[in-house]
């Protein structure tokens, strides 16, 4: 783990430090690779929130950074929040007391602003739910992409299709089985996500991998997937790139 001096106003990493001898009184510090340790707790909380109306950013800060459970979160979600609250609290305690943590390297416990700037970008992303993301948008274009991994012997599995939608403001969303519904600022970002999951256009797949020797999935299978998707309330996650 390496450390950075952080601008307390902007969160910008100003200077990399390698030894505790470089620590300066009054400065704000953040360890690099923070989410490597926080990943499990962050992922569980993010996936949990995906099915709920999104709390305001300020309430997420209070929950994650300050350790409070605001009434808005408790009233909307209830006691299920408790285990996520404990997991996040436990991580802050670990980061303070671990052998390469704040007390050992910086010589003191974490400050509130250090917690804030470690998670601020993540929390701003979490604060965007489906209500905020889709407000005022109209679908301009829809594409259905095929997952090459869903080909078995001489037939296609029912989970072979993924959907890409581009909206009137240039944003996009991506959906495929196992991924859920995810919103992006650009078509490129959404298409990249689907590509990482093995999805591409049938034309690209047929020419590049199958060399014209494999029939495409049936239109009826795609329509069945569309109907199932329209009937479901898929958990939504926003994926803002920084």
C-alpha positions, 0 to 999 in steps of 0.5 A: 500500500502506498499513500497520498497527500490529499487536498481536503477541498477537492480530494485531489492526490497531490503527492505520493509518500513512501515512508512514515518519515514524510508524514506532515502534521495537519495534512490529509492522507489517503492510502492507494488501493483503498477499494481493494480492501473495501471491495466486498463491503462496498459491492454488497451495499451497492447491490443491496441498494440497487433494488431500492429508491436511492437515498440523497447523497448527503444521507449516503455520506452520513451512513458510510462516512459518519456512521449514522443511519438517517431516517430516510434510509431506515424508513425506506429500507428498514433493519436490513441496513444493519449488516451493511452498517456493521461491515462498513464500520468494521472496515474503518476500524480495520483501516485504522488499526491494521499493521499498515493502517493510519495509526501505524503509518500516519500516527493517528486515527483517520479523520472524517475528511479522509474517509469522505475523500476515499468514498466520495466518487463512489457515493455520488454514483450510488446516489443515482438510481433509476428515477434520477437516471431515466428522468426525461429520457427517450429511447432513440435506438435499441440493439440486441447483442449476442453472447458467444458463450451461450452457444451449446452444441448446435443450439443457443441457450435462452440467455444468449441475448443482451440489450443496449439502449441509447437515449436522447441525451446521449446516455445509455444502458446495458442489460444482460443476464447475470449483469442486471441493468446498468446506466452509463454516461455514453454509448461507448461505456455501455457497449464496452460493458456488454463486450466484456460480458461476451456480447457483440453484434451478430454480424461481428460474431458471425464473421469473426468467430463463426465464419458464417457457419452458425445460424443466429439465435431465433427472433422468437427467443429474442422477443421472449427475452424482451417480454421477460425483461419488460415484465421484470423490475431489474435492480439498477446500478449507475456506472459513472466513469471518472 
